[in-house]
């Protein structure tokens, strides 16, 4: 199935964080996330494995006392039930895959 690109379909999920569902199946879920500079996703965990790729901008990821900065072209994976959060150091665009699909995001 092909999902056509478009500028609509973004949902504000946190202050300065916009999510768009792109495509999904039973086992995977592809999303795009846009961050405004300064937006923060608080440290959290979920049962889904999460793999991402930074298209543009700069993000700081953190887990407990550990932190790392991602720049365009960098990628990451957070295993299910692992604590993680992020802060946008610049306006940023991310593509992420969750496995299994995020039912909570599909309801947006």
QUIDA-V908789 format. One record per run of one state. SS is the DSSP state (@ for helix, = for strand, . for the rest). FROM is the first residue (numbers start at 1). LEN is the number of residues. Records with the same first field share a line. If there is no record, write none. Layout:
SS->FROM-LEN + FROM-LEN
//
This chain:
.->1-10 + 15-2 + 25-4 + 36-4 + 45-4 + 57-1 + 64-2 + 72-3 + 79-5 + 89-3 + 100-3 + 107-2
=->11-4 + 17-8 + 29-7 + 40-5 + 49-8 + 58-6 + 66-6 + 75-4 + 84-5 + 92-8
@->103-4
//
